[in-house]
Amino acid sequence: MPDEKNKKIPQVVFTKYGPYSVVDLENLQNHTGEKLHTDPVMELCRCGNSKHKPHCDGSHVKAGFFGKKDPGRVKDKVREYKGKNITILDNRGVCAHDMACVRNLPSVFNRDARRWINPDGASVKEIIETIEKCPSGALSYRIGSRRYQNLDREPAITVAKDGPLQVVGGIGLKDDMESKPESPEHYTLCRCGASKNKPFCDGSHMDAGFKDPQD
């Protein structure tokens, strides 16, 4: 059996000007679950212009890509929605607007309501199962005094269709802006180049009309 203590933890390393350098990742897959080729060090596009998505082809240089956060972005702030048996925590600043919460449990997550989260709108089990589908780490929950943010998953990156890189399994993140994900176990990285909260996805790919090459 491999020595788990000596197993390398994958890392995503980059600067404001270049692509995501992904190191020691063994599991890269597309939105259908198909495994994609990996190298010990590989560069994934974050400017949105590469013709070889998800890989970088150097297009960021010609495009003059600059991955700085926009001052007008939604700021990081964790809000608490306390219920009888569970407290739901939400950070709009890192939300990728995947909409999994709204689709799966509209009785709790309702964007048209004044308070968009109702922690008493479903069973604790249903709420937990829905929060665990949140790819960005924006949603977490608390029972008693303990906050639950992380899942026990192997390191992997999924290339969402026409969307972000969905990172799971505690892959390290290091850039020159000292960016920190809300959850160290899972987060979403912008691929379209339009996010106001770079390097994290904020759903801007939908308004930007970002598209992957046709399968």
C-alpha positions, 0 to 999 in steps of 0.5 A, a space after each residue: 500500500 502507498 504511504 499516505 503520509 508521504 503522498 504529495 498534496 496537489 497544488 494550484 500555483 499562479 500569479 495575476 498574469 498567467 495560467 493555473 499551474 497545477 502540480 501533482 494532480 492525478 485526477 482531472 476530469 470533464 463534466 461527464 466524469 471522463 478522465 483527462 490526461 494529466 502531467 506532473 505539472 500542467 497549465 490550465 487556462 484562466 483567461 478564457 481565450 485558449 483554443 485548447 481548453 481546459 489547457 493554456 495555449 499562451 493566449 493570455 499574453 496576447 489578450 493582456 490578461 490581468 487577474 486582479 480582483 475587481 473593487 466592485 465585487 461582492 465582498 467576502 462576508 459570512 451570514 448566518 441563518 439560524 433555524 431550530 435544528 441547524 444554522 446555515 452559513 452563506 458567503 455570497 462573495 465566493 458563490 459561483 451561482 451553480 444553482 444546485 441549492 435552488 434546484 435541489 431544495 427550493 423550500 430552503 433556498 429561494 432567491 425571490 424571498 426577502 431572506 433567501 435562506 429558510 433553515 426550517 424549510 426542510 429536514 436537517 438531512 435534506 439541507 445537509 445533502 444539498 449544502 454538500 452539493 455546493 461546489 464553491 464552498 459558499 454554503 456550510 452549516 453549523 449544528 450546535 457549536 461545530 461548523 461543517 465545511 469540508 468533505 472527505 474526498 480525494 483530490 480532483 478537479 472537474 472541468 464544468 461544462 462552460 463553467 469553472 474548475 471545480 476543485 475538491 479534496 483539499 488541493 492547495 491554492 497559492 497565488 500572489 494575492 494570498 487568495 483564500 477559499 472559504 473552504 480549503 477542501 473545495 472551491 471553484 476557479 474562474 476559467 472565463 476571465 470575467 470574474 470580479 472575484 478572481 481567481 474564484 468563479 462568481 458566475 460571470 461566465 454565464 453573462 459573458 457567454 463563455 463556451 467550451 469547444 463542442 464535444 
